[in-house]
Amino acid sequence: MATYQSAFNALGLKDWCAGDGGGNAPMSMAQLLAKNSGDKVADTSLWDLPFPSLDALHKACPAWPQSRELTKGLEHAFLNVKDSLSLVLDPITQPLSWCLDGALYVMQNTPWWIVIPVLMAVVFLVTKSWKLVGLVAASILLLAFIDYYTYAMQTLAIIFVCAFLCVLLGVPIGIAMARSDLLQRLLIPVLDMLQTLPPFVYLIPLIFLFSVTESKLYGIAIILYAIVPVVRLTNLGIRLVDKEVIEAADAFGMTERQKLYKVQIPLALPNIMAGVNQTIMMSLAMVVIASLVSAPGLGVLVLKGIRNLELGVGLVSGLGIVILAVILDRVTKASLARINAAQKA
């Protein structure tokens, strides 16, 4: 690192570098061998010159901070505000735990001969398709036949609660973004960050904030991960409503609320439903990852198969997740097709 040492010396920082523990800094292996042999460490050639990163500059000047000091600083800053954040977020997020625990209790303790017909009735109401009803019934009966019924119902319960909350929160946010260009400019970077963060990263700060035994830990992670599509597509759908239609609504003397509920939302409904479909799919994907932090369901079996190298358990539970994904995707797309057909009629 003689090149960077020369740079520090040229800037007049030699005393600063040597004064902060420079003499006590651990020597590299090359320096140690050179000292024992009595030779001087050779200067680094231009070809082998490393990028002037924090660690590279630290080797040349021990007073220069290392990269691990940056990560430690972030960790200490988070830990310093952890108690205050928990004090504020605990009462706000506690209803999420109640909803998740209640949905899990209902799905697990209601007899199968009630749950399956209710699910079939819901599917028929939203799709009006007996083929999909048969597909849903056959899929759930298959999972029950291989003793995966309880795990499948746990996964569905979590998805129902989290997807519902995503729609409940995401649609108003999307509408607000469509009405305000400033709000859209502020929220787009946030949505981009939420959409590009790896799913595991969502779990890191939440583990520090909440207990692993609390349902809201994985519930918040699922909502943050899955809410982005419904927000984006609601905003897009409202903005794509023809200006001529809005002008006609203004000509009829409609208020802003009437235009929203009677014109904009009905015309934007296909886009909103497409966002709901993507939100449900992303919720299902995150439920599997959330099994790392005590989320029940089929993800637990996937994790068990990985940990214990049980190939059969991992493959069959993965197949169960695929079956649920197909069911949810077909049902939401069928309901979207019904909406599109109703608008064209």
N, C-alpha and C positions, 0 to 999 in steps of 0.2 A: 504493500500500500504506500510505497514511497512516493508515488505520484501525488496521491491525495495529501500526504504529509507535507509535501512541498507546497501544495496549494494553501494549506492552513498556515504554513510559515510565511508565505508571500502575503497573506492577508493580515499578518501580525498577530496570529492567534496561537503562537507556539506556547507561550506561558500559560494561556487558558487551557490548552489541551493537556499540558503536563501537570497543571496544578490541580486537576480534579481526579486524583487517583491514578494519574498516568503511569507512575512508577510501579504501582501495585496491580496494574491490569494484567490479566493472564496472557502469557505469551502463546503464540501459535506454535504448532509443531515445527514449522520451518524455522521460526525464530529460535526455538529451543535447541534444535539440531545445530543451527549456525553458531549459537553461543558456546555449545559444548565443543564444537570443532574449531572454534576460534575464527571462523569465517564470517563475513558480513552477508546478511541476507540480500540476495540479488533483487534489484529493482524489477517491478512488474513491467513486462513489455506492453506496448500499446495494443498488441493483438490479444493479450490475456487480461487487459484492463477491465475490471468488473464495472457494472453500472453503479453510479454514486448513490446507492441506496442508504438507508439509515444504518444498517449493520455494516456496510462497507466503509462508510465514513467513521463509524464508531471504532473500527479497527485501526484507522489512521489517527483518530483523535478520541481517546477514551472519554472525554468530556461530552462528546456528541451523544445524544440519546439514541437508544436502540429501538427497533420496531416493536419489541415486546413491551417496552415502556408505554407505547401508544395503546396497545391492546389492554394492558393492565390499567391504564388510566381510564379507558372506557368502562372496564369492568367495575372499578372502584366508584366511578361516577354513578353507574346504575345502582350499585349496592347502597350508595349513600341516600338515594331517593326511593329505594325499594319500599321501605316501611311507609313512607308518605303515600306512594302510589297505591299500595295495597289497602291502606286505610280509606282511600277514595274509591277505588275500583271494586272492592269487596261487596259493599252494599248495592252498587249499581249492577254488578254482574250476577248477584245471587239469584235473581229470578230465572236466569238461564239454567242454573243448576236444578232449580225446582222443575222447570219444564222438561229438561232432559231426564231427570230421575222419574218424573211422573209418566212420561211417554214410555220409558223402559219398563216401568212397573205394569202399565196397562198392557203393553204388547206381550210381556212375558207371562202374565197371570191370567189373561183372558184365554178361554179354551180355543183350541185351533178351529173347532167347528163353528165358532163365531167370527174369528178373525178372518179366515179365508173367504167366507161369503161376503163379509163387509168390504174387503179389498176388491172382490169381484164386482160388487155393486158400484163402488166408487169408479172403477175402471170403465164400467159400462156407461155411467153418467157422463163422464168426460170424453169418451170416445165414440159411444154408440156402436161399438164393434164387438160382435160375439166372438170373432176370431181372437181378438186381443184378450178378451175375458178368458177364453179357453187357454191361451198361452200363459197368462198369469197363473191360472189355477194349476195347470200342468207343471209349471216351473216351481211353484211353492210346494206342491205335493211331492215333487222329486226331491227337493231339499229336505222335506220332512221325512221322506222315506230313508234317506241316508243319515238321519239324526242330526241334521244341520238346521232344523227349523228354528230353534231358539236363537242361534247365532244370527240367522238371517233376519229374524224379527227385531233383534237388537240393532242391527245395522239399519234396517228400514226406519226404526223409531228415531235414531239419531239423524238420519237424512231428512225425515219429515220435519222435525223441529228446526234444524239448522237451515234447510232450504226455505221453510216458511218465514223464518226471521230474516233471511237474506232478501226475500221478496218484500217483506214488510218494511225493511230499512232501505233497500236498494232502489225500489221504484220511486219513493219520494225524493231521494237524493238525485236520481236521474232526471226527474221532472224539474227540480230546482236548477240543475246544471243546464237544462234546455232553455230555461227562462233567463239565465244570467251568464253572459259570456265571461265575466270576471270569475265567477265561481267555477266555471268549466276550466279556465286557465289554471286556477289554483288546485283543482282536484285531479286533473289529468296526470301530473307527475306522481301524485300519491297512488292513483290507480295503476300507473305503470310500475311503480315499485312493488305494489302488492302482487301484481301479475307476474313479475319476473323473479321475485324472491323464491329460492328453493323451498319446497314445503317444510323441510326439516327446520329451517331457520325460524319459522313461526313459533316453534315449540320452545326455543331457547329462552327468550325473556319470560314467557309464561310460566315455565318451570320455576323460575325464581320468584314470581309474583304470587302464584297460587299453589296450593297443596296438590300433589299428584292424585290424591283420592277424590278431589272435587271434579264434578262433571264439567264445570264451566271451563276448566283448563283446556280440554280438547274441543269444547263447543266454540270458544272464542277463536281458536286456531282454524276450525272449519269455516266459520263465518267470514273471517278475514280473507281466507284463501278463495272462497267461492262467491263472494258478493260482487266481484268485479264485473263479470259478464252482464248481470242484470242491470247494473248501474249504467254501463256503457251503452247497451242496446236500448234501454229506456230513453236515455238522452238522444241517441241517434234516431229512434222512432219518432219522438216528439218533433225533432228538428226537420225530419223528412216530410212532415205533413205539408201538403201543398199550400202555398201562400194564398192562392185564390180561394181555397176553402175557408181559410181564416178570415179573409176579407168578406166572404159571404156571411160568415157568422157575425162579424162586426156589423154588417149591413142589417142583419136581423135584430141587432141590439142585444146580443148575448153578452153577459158579464164574463170576466176572466174565468171564474169558476165553472160557469156553464160551458164555455168553450173547451175547458180542460176535460170535463167529465163526459160531455156529449159529442165532442168533435175530435180532440187531439188523442185522448187515450183510446177510444175505439179504433181510430185509424192506425195508431201506433201499436195496437195489441199484437199483431204478428211478430213484430220485432221484440216486444216485451216477452212474449212466450218463447221466442228463440233464446233470449237471455235466461229465462227460467230453466229451459232445457240444459243449457250449458252449466248453470249454477248447480243443478242436481247432479250432473255428471262429475263436476269438480268436488262436490261434497262427498260423493262416493269415493273418489280417489283419496281425499284427505282422511276419510274415516279409517282407511287401511293404515295410513301412516300414523294416525293418532293412536293406534293400538300400542305404540311405544310408550304412551303416557296414560295407560289404563283405560283407553276407550274400548268398550266391549264390542262384540260382533265377530264377523268373519275375519277381520284383520288380526284378531288374537290367534286364530288358527294358522294364518299365514306366518305370523311371527313365530309361533310354536314350531312350524315346519322348518323354518330357517334356523332357529336356535338348536333344535334337537336333531337336525338333519333327517327329518321325517318327510321323505319325498311324497308319499301318498297323501298325507295330511295337507301339505302345501299345495299340491296340484288340485286336489278336490275342493279345498276352500277357495283357491283362486278361480276354479270353475264356477263356484257358487257366486262369487263377486261378479263374474262375467254375466251370469244369468240375471242377477239383479240389475246390472247395467243395461242389459238388453230390454228388460221389462220397463224400466223407467224411461229409457230413451224412446221406445216404441209408443208408450202411452202419451208422453208429452208431445211427440211429433204428430200423433194421431189427433190430439186435441188442437194442435196448431193448424193442422189441415182442415179441421172442422171450422175453425175461426176464419181461415182464408176463404173457404167455400161459402160461408155465410155472408162475408163482405162482398163477394163477387155476385151473389144472387140478387 
